[in-house]
Amino acid sequence: MRTTVQKGKSAGGIAYGYRVKQAYDERGDRIPALREIDEAEARIIRWISAGLAPGNWQPPSNFSSISRPIRASSP
């Protein structure tokens, strides 16, 4: 895994906003662990990131009416 990361490739699963890049070496074998940006998903990530930037985040207008999970109190 360390070698994969040192080569600049992905050593894990596919994160939201990326997809597997289909690339092949000179022998025709698929090169593993390559990723490319999925533009449709990346737009959503950029939209979320812009909304979370310092000073930009505002709770939704119905924030107080959103139900939250009830946690059991510890003894």
Residue pairs with C-beta under 8 A, 6 or more apart in sequence:
1 11
4 10
4 11
4 33
5 11
9 32
9 33
9 34
9 35
10 18
10 33
10 34
10 35
11 33
14 20
14 35
15 35
16 41
16 45
17 37
17 38
17 41
17 42
17 44
17 45
18 35
18 36
18 37
18 38
18 41
19 35
19 36
19 37
19 38
20 34
20 35
20 36
21 34
21 35
21 36
22 30
23 30
23 31
23 34
24 30
24 31
25 31
50 56
51 57
60 66
